Amino acid sequence: MQKYFKILGVCIAISSVFSFTGLSEWSIMFPVIFSLGCIVYGMGVIMEMLSKK
C-alpha cells in the first residue's frame, strides 16, 4: 500500500513539473500540485516506517 502512495506522489510531482513548463495558467497551480505530491509521498514514507515496527 505504501509503495502506491510513494509512486503516486512521484507521478504527481513529475506531472506538475511538466505542466509548469507547458501552459502559463498552470504556473499558479504548480506549487499546489507539487506540495500535494510531496504530501502523498510523505504519507507513503510514514506508512512504510510504521509497518516496519
PQR file with spaces between the fields and no chain letter, atoms N, CA, C, O and H, PARSE charges and radii, in Angstrom:
ATOM       1  N    MET     1       0.829   -1.208    0.000 -0.4000 1.5000
ATOM       2  CA   MET     1       0.000    0.000    0.000 -0.0000 2.0000
ATOM       3  C    MET     1       0.861    1.255    0.000  0.5500 1.7000
ATOM       4  O    MET     1       0.616    2.187   -0.765 -0.5500 1.4000
ATOM       5  N    GLN     2       1.875    1.270    0.866 -0.4000 1.5000
ATOM       6  CA   GLN     2       2.737    2.456    0.979 -0.0000 2.0000
ATOM       7  C    GLN     2       3.535    2.703   -0.295  0.5500 1.7000
ATOM       8  O    GLN     2       3.881    3.843   -0.603 -0.5500 1.4000
ATOM       9  H    GLN     2       2.074    0.513    1.488  0.4000 1.0000
ATOM      10  N    LYS     3       3.829    1.632   -1.039 -0.4000 1.5000
ATOM      11  CA   LYS     3       4.549    1.796   -2.311 -0.0000 2.0000
ATOM      12  C    LYS     3       3.699    2.562   -3.314  0.5500 1.7000
ATOM      13  O    LYS     3       4.219    3.378   -4.075 -0.5500 1.4000
ATOM      14  H    LYS     3       3.548    0.705   -0.789  0.4000 1.0000
ATOM      15  N    TYR     4       2.390    2.301   -3.318 -0.4000 1.5000
ATOM      16  CA   TYR     4       1.487    3.006   -4.220 -0.0000 2.0000
ATOM      17  C    TYR     4       1.444    4.494   -3.907  0.5500 1.7000
ATOM      18  O    TYR     4       1.389    5.323   -4.815 -0.5500 1.4000
ATOM      19  H    TYR     4       1.969    1.638   -2.700  0.4000 1.0000
ATOM      20  N    PHE     5       1.470    4.836   -2.614 -0.4000 1.5000
ATOM      21  CA   PHE     5       1.486    6.236   -2.199 -0.0000 2.0000
ATOM      22  C    PHE     5       2.745    6.936   -2.693  0.5500 1.7000
ATOM      23  O    PHE     5       2.685    8.062   -3.188 -0.5500 1.4000
ATOM      24  H    PHE     5       1.515    4.163   -1.876  0.4000 1.0000
ATOM      25  N    LYS     6       3.885    6.264   -2.556 -0.4000 1.5000
ATOM      26  CA   LYS     6       5.161    6.843   -2.988 -0.0000 2.0000
ATOM      27  C    LYS     6       5.190    7.038   -4.498  0.5500 1.7000
ATOM      28  O    LYS     6       5.630    8.080   -4.983 -0.5500 1.4000
ATOM      29  H    LYS     6       3.934    5.349   -2.154  0.4000 1.0000
ATOM      30  N    ILE     7       4.723    6.036   -5.245 -0.4000 1.5000
ATOM      31  CA   ILE     7       4.683    6.127   -6.708 -0.0000 2.0000
ATOM      32  C    ILE     7       3.727    7.235   -7.140  0.5500 1.7000
ATOM      33  O    ILE     7       4.044    8.017   -8.037 -0.5500 1.4000
ATOM      34  H    ILE     7       4.365    5.189   -4.851  0.4000 1.0000
ATOM      35  N    LEU     8       2.557    7.303   -6.505 -0.4000 1.5000
ATOM      36  CA   LEU     8       1.569    8.337   -6.811 -0.0000 2.0000
ATOM      37  C    LEU     8       2.125    9.730   -6.542  0.5500 1.7000
ATOM      38  O    LEU     8       1.926   10.649   -7.337 -0.5500 1.4000
ATOM      39  H    LEU     8       2.299    6.668   -5.777  0.4000 1.0000
ATOM      40  N    GLY     9       2.818    9.882   -5.427 -0.4000 1.5000
ATOM      41  CA   GLY     9       3.440   11.160   -5.076 -0.0000 2.0000
ATOM      42  C    GLY     9       4.460   11.613   -6.098  0.5500 1.7000
ATOM      43  O    GLY     9       4.499   12.785   -6.472 -0.5500 1.4000
ATOM      44  H    GLY     9       2.980    9.136   -4.781  0.4000 1.0000
ATOM      45  N    VAL    10       5.287   10.681   -6.550 -0.4000 1.5000
ATOM      46  CA   VAL    10       6.299   10.981   -7.570 -0.0000 2.0000
ATOM      47  C    VAL    10       5.621   11.359   -8.891  0.5500 1.7000
ATOM      48  O    VAL    10       6.040   12.303   -9.562 -0.5500 1.4000
ATOM      49  H    VAL    10       5.256    9.729   -6.246  0.4000 1.0000
ATOM      50  N    CYS    11       4.578   10.620   -9.257 -0.4000 1.5000
ATOM      51  CA   CYS    11       3.849   10.906  -10.503 -0.0000 2.0000
ATOM      52  C    CYS    11       3.217   12.293  -10.476  0.5500 1.7000
ATOM      53  O    CYS    11       3.263   13.017  -11.470 -0.5500 1.4000
ATOM      54  H    CYS    11       4.238    9.853   -8.712  0.4000 1.0000
ATOM      55  N    ILE    12       2.624   12.666   -9.337 -0.4000 1.5000
ATOM      56  CA   ILE    12       2.021   13.997   -9.192 -0.0000 2.0000
ATOM      57  C    ILE    12       3.092   15.075   -9.314  0.5500 1.7000
ATOM      58  O    ILE    12       2.887   16.090   -9.979 -0.5500 1.4000
ATOM      59  H    ILE    12       2.586   12.078   -8.529  0.4000 1.0000
ATOM      60  N    ALA    13       4.236   14.851   -8.670 -0.4000 1.5000
ATOM      61  CA   ALA    13       5.339   15.818   -8.724 -0.0000 2.0000
ATOM      62  C    ALA    13       5.862   15.980  -10.148  0.5500 1.7000
ATOM      63  O    ALA    13       6.098   17.101  -10.599 -0.5500 1.4000
ATOM      64  H    ALA    13       4.403   14.026   -8.129  0.4000 1.0000
ATOM      65  N    ILE    14       6.044   14.869  -10.856 -0.4000 1.5000
ATOM      66  CA   ILE    14       6.547   14.911  -12.239 -0.0000 2.0000
ATOM      67  C    ILE    14       5.539   15.600  -13.160  0.5500 1.7000
ATOM      68  O    ILE    14       5.917   16.421  -13.996 -0.5500 1.4000
ATOM      69  H    ILE    14       5.852   13.958  -10.490  0.4000 1.0000
ATOM      70  N    SER    15       4.266   15.267  -13.006 -0.4000 1.5000
ATOM      71  CA   SER    15       3.234   15.880  -13.852 -0.0000 2.0000
ATOM      72  C    SER    15       3.124   17.376  -13.599  0.5500 1.7000
ATOM      73  O    SER    15       2.852   18.145  -14.521 -0.5500 1.4000
ATOM      74  H    SER    15       3.959   14.601  -12.326  0.4000 1.0000
ATOM      75  N    SER    16       3.334   17.795  -12.345 -0.4000 1.5000
ATOM      76  CA   SER    16       3.297   19.224  -12.026 -0.0000 2.0000
ATOM      77  C    SER    16       4.473   19.962  -12.653  0.5500 1.7000
ATOM      78  O    SER    16       4.338   21.116  -13.059 -0.5500 1.4000
ATOM      79  H    SER    16       3.555   17.170  -11.596  0.4000 1.0000
ATOM      80  N    VAL    17       5.627   19.301  -12.732 -0.4000 1.5000
ATOM      81  CA   VAL    17       6.804   19.901  -13.372 -0.0000 2.0000
ATOM      82  C    VAL    17       6.553   20.082  -14.873  0.5500 1.7000
ATOM      83  O    VAL    17       6.874   21.125  -15.443 -0.5500 1.4000
ATOM      84  H    VAL    17       5.736   18.363  -12.402  0.4000 1.0000
ATOM      85  N    PHE    18       5.976   19.054  -15.504 -0.4000 1.5000
ATOM      86  CA   PHE    18       5.677   19.140  -16.937 -0.0000 2.0000
ATOM      87  C    PHE    18       4.628   20.208  -17.229  0.5500 1.7000
ATOM      88  O    PHE    18       4.735   20.940  -18.213 -0.5500 1.4000
ATOM      89  H    PHE    18       5.716   18.206  -15.041  0.4000 1.0000
ATOM      90  N    SER    19       3.616   20.293  -16.370 -0.4000 1.5000
ATOM      91  CA   SER    19       2.579   21.308  -16.563 -0.0000 2.0000
ATOM      92  C    SER    19       3.137   22.711  -16.331  0.5500 1.7000
ATOM      93  O    SER    19       2.680   23.672  -16.949 -0.5500 1.4000
ATOM      94  H    SER    19       3.529   19.699  -15.570  0.4000 1.0000
ATOM      95  N    PHE    20       4.123   22.828  -15.441 -0.4000 1.5000
ATOM      96  CA   PHE    20       4.756   24.118  -15.147 -0.0000 2.0000
ATOM      97  C    PHE    20       5.533   24.628  -16.360  0.5500 1.7000
ATOM      98  O    PHE    20       5.531   25.826  -16.644 -0.5500 1.4000
ATOM      99  H    PHE    20       4.494   22.046  -14.939  0.4000 1.0000
ATOM     100  N    THR    21       6.188   23.731  -17.063 -0.4000 1.5000
ATOM     101  CA   THR    21       6.966   24.118  -18.243 -0.0000 2.0000
ATOM     102  C    THR    21       6.063   24.338  -19.456  0.5500 1.7000
ATOM     103  O    THR    21       6.457   25.007  -20.411 -0.5500 1.4000
ATOM     104  H    THR    21       6.190   22.758  -16.832  0.4000 1.0000
ATOM     105  N    GLY    22       4.852   23.775  -19.421 -0.4000 1.5000
ATOM     106  CA   GLY    22       3.945   23.854  -20.562 -0.0000 2.0000
ATOM     107  C    GLY    22       3.086   25.109  -20.568  0.5500 1.7000
ATOM     108  O    GLY    22       3.466   26.121  -21.156 -0.5500 1.4000
ATOM     109  H    GLY    22       4.532   23.231  -18.645  0.4000 1.0000
ATOM     110  N    LEU    23       1.945   25.049  -19.924 -0.4000 1.5000
ATOM     111  CA   LEU    23       0.947   26.105  -20.020 -0.0000 2.0000
ATOM     112  C    LEU    23       1.159   27.181  -18.959  0.5500 1.7000
ATOM     113  O    LEU    23       1.568   26.884  -17.836 -0.5500 1.4000
ATOM     114  H    LEU    23       1.636   24.227  -19.446  0.4000 1.0000
ATOM     115  N    SER    24       0.879   28.426  -19.320 -0.4000 1.5000
ATOM     116  CA   SER    24       1.129   29.558  -18.427 -0.0000 2.0000
ATOM     117  C    SER    24       0.143   29.597  -17.254  0.5500 1.7000
ATOM     118  O    SER    24       0.514   29.984  -16.146 -0.5500 1.4000
ATOM     119  H    SER    24       0.547   28.667  -20.232  0.4000 1.0000
ATOM     120  N    GLU    25      -1.110   29.197  -17.495 -0.4000 1.5000
ATOM     121  CA   GLU    25      -2.107   29.214  -16.412 -0.0000 2.0000
ATOM     122  C    GLU    25      -1.820   28.162  -15.345  0.5500 1.7000
ATOM     123  O    GLU    25      -2.310   28.256  -14.219 -0.5500 1.4000
ATOM     124  H    GLU    25      -1.411   28.882  -18.395  0.4000 1.0000
ATOM     125  N    TRP    26      -1.019   27.156  -15.709 -0.4000 1.5000
ATOM     126  CA   TRP    26      -0.639   26.110  -14.756 -0.0000 2.0000
ATOM     127  C    TRP    26       0.408   26.590  -13.754  0.5500 1.7000
ATOM     128  O    TRP    26       0.590   25.970  -12.706 -0.5500 1.4000
ATOM     129  H    TRP    26      -0.621   27.080  -16.623  0.4000 1.0000
ATOM     130  N    SER    27       1.098   27.687  -14.067 -0.4000 1.5000
ATOM     131  CA   SER    27       2.157   28.184  -13.183 -0.0000 2.0000
ATOM     132  C    SER    27       1.611   28.592  -11.817  0.5500 1.7000
ATOM     133  O    SER    27       2.344   28.592  -10.827 -0.5500 1.4000
ATOM     134  H    SER    27       0.951   28.191  -14.918  0.4000 1.0000
ATOM     135  N    ILE    28       0.320   28.941  -11.763 -0.4000 1.5000
ATOM     136  CA   ILE    28      -0.319   29.281  -10.484 -0.0000 2.0000
ATOM     137  C    ILE    28      -0.580   28.005   -9.684  0.5500 1.7000
ATOM     138  O    ILE    28      -0.414   27.979   -8.464 -0.5500 1.4000
ATOM     139  H    ILE    28      -0.275   28.941  -12.567  0.4000 1.0000
ATOM     140  N    MET    29      -0.992   26.945  -10.391 -0.4000 1.5000
ATOM     141  CA   MET    29      -1.331   25.678   -9.741 -0.0000 2.0000
ATOM     142  C    MET    29      -0.106   24.849   -9.369  0.5500 1.7000
ATOM     143  O    MET    29      -0.205   23.942   -8.542 -0.5500 1.4000
ATOM     144  H    MET    29      -1.127   26.966  -11.382  0.4000 1.0000
ATOM     145  N    PHE    30       1.037   25.143   -9.963 -0.4000 1.5000
ATOM     146  CA   PHE    30       2.254   24.346   -9.774 -0.0000 2.0000
ATOM     147  C    PHE    30       2.622   24.111   -8.313  0.5500 1.7000
ATOM     148  O    PHE    30       2.823   22.957   -7.934 -0.5500 1.4000
ATOM     149  H    PHE    30       1.117   25.880  -10.635  0.4000 1.0000
ATOM     150  N    PRO    31       2.723   25.143   -7.469 -0.5600 1.5000
ATOM     151  CA   PRO    31       3.100   24.882   -6.068  0.2800 2.0000
ATOM     152  C    PRO    31       2.080   24.026   -5.327  0.5500 1.7000
ATOM     153  O    PRO    31       2.442   23.225   -4.465 -0.5500 1.4000
ATOM     154  N    VAL    32       0.799   24.200   -5.668 -0.4000 1.5000
ATOM     155  CA   VAL    32      -0.278   23.435   -5.020 -0.0000 2.0000
ATOM     156  C    VAL    32      -0.167   21.956   -5.377  0.5500 1.7000
ATOM     157  O    VAL    32      -0.213   21.093   -4.500 -0.5500 1.4000
ATOM     158  H    VAL    32       0.505   24.851   -6.368  0.4000 1.0000
ATOM     159  N    ILE    33      -0.021   21.670   -6.669 -0.4000 1.5000
ATOM     160  CA   ILE    33       0.077   20.279   -7.139 -0.0000 2.0000
ATOM     161  C    ILE    33       1.363   19.628   -6.629  0.5500 1.7000
ATOM     162  O    ILE    33       1.360   18.467   -6.221 -0.5500 1.4000
ATOM     163  H    ILE    33       0.017   22.370   -7.382  0.4000 1.0000
ATOM     164  N    PHE    34       2.463   20.388   -6.656 -0.4000 1.5000
ATOM     165  CA   PHE    34       3.747   19.856   -6.204 -0.0000 2.0000
ATOM     166  C    PHE    34       3.712   19.516   -4.717  0.5500 1.7000
ATOM     167  O    PHE    34       4.199   18.462   -4.307 -0.5500 1.4000
ATOM     168  H    PHE    34       2.466   21.331   -6.987  0.4000 1.0000
ATOM     169  N    SER    35       3.131   20.414   -3.905 -0.4000 1.5000
ATOM     170  CA   SER    35       3.021   20.155   -2.468 -0.0000 2.0000
ATOM     171  C    SER    35       2.102   18.973   -2.191  0.5500 1.7000
ATOM     172  O    SER    35       2.342   18.205   -1.260 -0.5500 1.4000
ATOM     173  H    SER    35       2.736   21.270   -4.239  0.4000 1.0000
ATOM     174  N    LEU    36       1.055   18.823   -2.989 -0.4000 1.5000
ATOM     175  CA   LEU    36       0.149   17.676   -2.862 -0.0000 2.0000
ATOM     176  C    LEU    36       0.898   16.372   -3.117  0.5500 1.7000
ATOM     177  O    LEU    36       0.721   15.390   -2.397 -0.5500 1.4000
ATOM     178  H    LEU    36       0.859   19.447   -3.745  0.4000 1.0000
ATOM     179  N    GLY    37       1.739   16.376   -4.155 -0.4000 1.5000
ATOM     180  CA   GLY    37       2.574   15.214   -4.451 -0.0000 2.0000
ATOM     181  C    GLY    37       3.528   14.884   -3.317  0.5500 1.7000
ATOM     182  O    GLY    37       3.731   13.716   -2.986 -0.5500 1.4000
ATOM     183  H    GLY    37       1.883   17.174   -4.741  0.4000 1.0000
ATOM     184  N    CYS    38       4.114   15.923   -2.721 -0.4000 1.5000
ATOM     185  CA   CYS    38       5.028   15.732   -1.586 -0.0000 2.0000
ATOM     186  C    CYS    38       4.302   15.162   -0.380  0.5500 1.7000
ATOM     187  O    CYS    38       4.846   14.314    0.326 -0.5500 1.4000
ATOM     188  H    CYS    38       3.948   16.872   -2.990  0.4000 1.0000
ATOM     189  N    ILE    39       3.066   15.622   -0.133 -0.4000 1.5000
ATOM     190  CA   ILE    39       2.264   15.126    0.992 -0.0000 2.0000
ATOM     191  C    ILE    39       1.937   13.649    0.795  0.5500 1.7000
ATOM     192  O    ILE    39       2.065   12.850    1.723 -0.5500 1.4000
ATOM     193  H    ILE    39       2.623   16.311   -0.707  0.4000 1.0000
ATOM     194  N    VAL    40       1.515   13.290   -0.422 -0.4000 1.5000
ATOM     195  CA   VAL    40       1.183   11.888   -0.730 -0.0000 2.0000
ATOM     196  C    VAL    40       2.416   11.003   -0.569  0.5500 1.7000
ATOM     197  O    VAL    40       2.336    9.910   -0.009 -0.5500 1.4000
ATOM     198  H    VAL    40       1.411   13.939   -1.175  0.4000 1.0000
ATOM     199  N    TYR    41       3.562   11.487   -1.068 -0.4000 1.5000
ATOM     200  CA   TYR    41       4.820   10.748   -0.933 -0.0000 2.0000
ATOM     201  C    TYR    41       5.195   10.598    0.541  0.5500 1.7000
ATOM     202  O    TYR    41       5.613    9.525    0.975 -0.5500 1.4000
ATOM     203  H    TYR    41       3.627   12.375   -1.524  0.4000 1.0000
ATOM     204  N    GLY    42       5.043   11.672    1.300 -0.4000 1.5000
ATOM     205  CA   GLY    42       5.316   11.656    2.739 -0.0000 2.0000
ATOM     206  C    GLY    42       4.448   10.648    3.476  0.5500 1.7000
ATOM     207  O    GLY    42       4.921    9.953    4.376 -0.5500 1.4000
ATOM     208  H    GLY    42       4.703   12.544    0.947  0.4000 1.0000
ATOM     209  N    MET    43       3.168   10.570    3.090 -0.4000 1.5000
ATOM     210  CA   MET    43       2.257    9.588    3.679 -0.0000 2.0000
ATOM     211  C    MET    43       2.747    8.172    3.417  0.5500 1.7000
ATOM     212  O    MET    43       2.695    7.316    4.300 -0.5500 1.4000
ATOM     213  H    MET    43       2.784   11.135    2.360  0.4000 1.0000
ATOM     214  N    GLY    44       3.224    7.928    2.201 -0.4000 1.5000
ATOM     215  CA   GLY    44       3.772    6.616    1.847 -0.0000 2.0000
ATOM     216  C    GLY    44       4.985    6.258    2.676  0.5500 1.7000
ATOM     217  O    GLY    44       5.128    5.117    3.115 -0.5500 1.4000
ATOM     218  H    GLY    44       3.266    8.623    1.483  0.4000 1.0000
ATOM     219  N    VAL    45       5.868    7.234    2.894 -0.4000 1.5000
ATOM     220  CA   VAL    45       7.081    7.016    3.698 -0.0000 2.0000
ATOM     221  C    VAL    45       6.714    6.728    5.150  0.5500 1.7000
ATOM     222  O    VAL    45       7.277    5.824    5.768 -0.5500 1.4000
ATOM     223  H    VAL    45       5.752    8.161    2.538  0.4000 1.0000
ATOM     224  N    ILE    46       5.766    7.501    5.697 -0.4000 1.5000
ATOM     225  CA   ILE    46       5.327    7.314    7.089 -0.0000 2.0000
ATOM     226  C    ILE    46       4.687    5.937    7.262  0.5500 1.7000
ATOM     227  O    ILE    46       4.964    5.240    8.238 -0.5500 1.4000
ATOM     228  H    ILE    46       5.309    8.235    5.195  0.4000 1.0000
ATOM     229  N    MET    47       3.825    5.545    6.311 -0.4000 1.5000
ATOM     230  CA   MET    47       3.178    4.228    6.376 -0.0000 2.0000
ATOM     231  C    MET    47       4.210    3.109    6.325  0.5500 1.7000
ATOM     232  O    MET    47       4.064    2.094    7.007 -0.5500 1.4000
ATOM     233  H    MET    47       3.600    6.111    5.518  0.4000 1.0000
ATOM     234  N    GLU    48       5.242    3.289    5.525 -0.4000 1.5000
ATOM     235  CA   GLU    48       6.320    2.303    5.412 -0.0000 2.0000
ATOM     236  C    GLU    48       7.074    2.179    6.734  0.5500 1.7000
ATOM     237  O    GLU    48       7.401    1.074    7.167 -0.5500 1.4000
ATOM     238  H    GLU    48       5.360    4.113    4.971  0.4000 1.0000
ATOM     239  N    MET    49       7.347    3.312    7.371 -0.4000 1.5000
ATOM     240  CA   MET    49       8.053    3.317    8.657 -0.0000 2.0000
ATOM     241  C    MET    49       7.216    2.646    9.740  0.5500 1.7000
ATOM     242  O    MET    49       7.744    1.890   10.555 -0.5500 1.4000
ATOM     243  H    MET    49       7.081    4.209    7.020  0.4000 1.0000
ATOM     244  N    LEU    50       5.912    2.921    9.752 -0.4000 1.5000
ATOM     245  CA   LEU    50       5.017    2.340   10.750 -0.0000 2.0000
ATOM     246  C    LEU    50       4.870    0.833   10.564  0.5500 1.7000
ATOM     247  O    LEU    50       4.789    0.093   11.545 -0.5500 1.4000
ATOM     248  H    LEU    50       5.483    3.535    9.090  0.4000 1.0000
ATOM     249  N    SER    51       4.837    0.376    9.319 -0.4000 1.5000
ATOM     250  CA   SER    51       4.667   -1.052    9.044 -0.0000 2.0000
ATOM     251  C    SER    51       5.913   -1.865    9.407  0.5500 1.7000
ATOM     252  O    SER    51       5.817   -3.070    9.638 -0.5500 1.4000
ATOM     253  H    SER    51       4.903    0.977    8.522  0.4000 1.0000
ATOM     254  N    LYS    52       7.072   -1.219    9.458 -0.4000 1.5000
ATOM     255  CA   LYS    52       8.316   -1.914    9.807 -0.0000 2.0000
ATOM     256  C    LYS    52       8.441   -2.159   11.311  0.5500 1.7000
ATOM     257  O    LYS    52       9.184   -3.043   11.737 -0.5500 1.4000
ATOM     258  H    LYS    52       7.150   -0.240    9.271  0.4000 1.0000
ATOM     259  N    LYS    53       7.717   -1.379   12.113 -0.4000 1.5000
ATOM     260  CA   LYS    53       7.812   -1.533   13.576 -0.0000 2.0000
ATOM     261  C    LYS    53       7.099   -2.788   14.048  0.5500 1.7000
ATOM     262  O    LYS    53       7.078   -3.073   15.246 -0.5500 1.4000
ATOM     263  H    LYS    53       7.113   -0.661   11.767  0.4000 1.0000
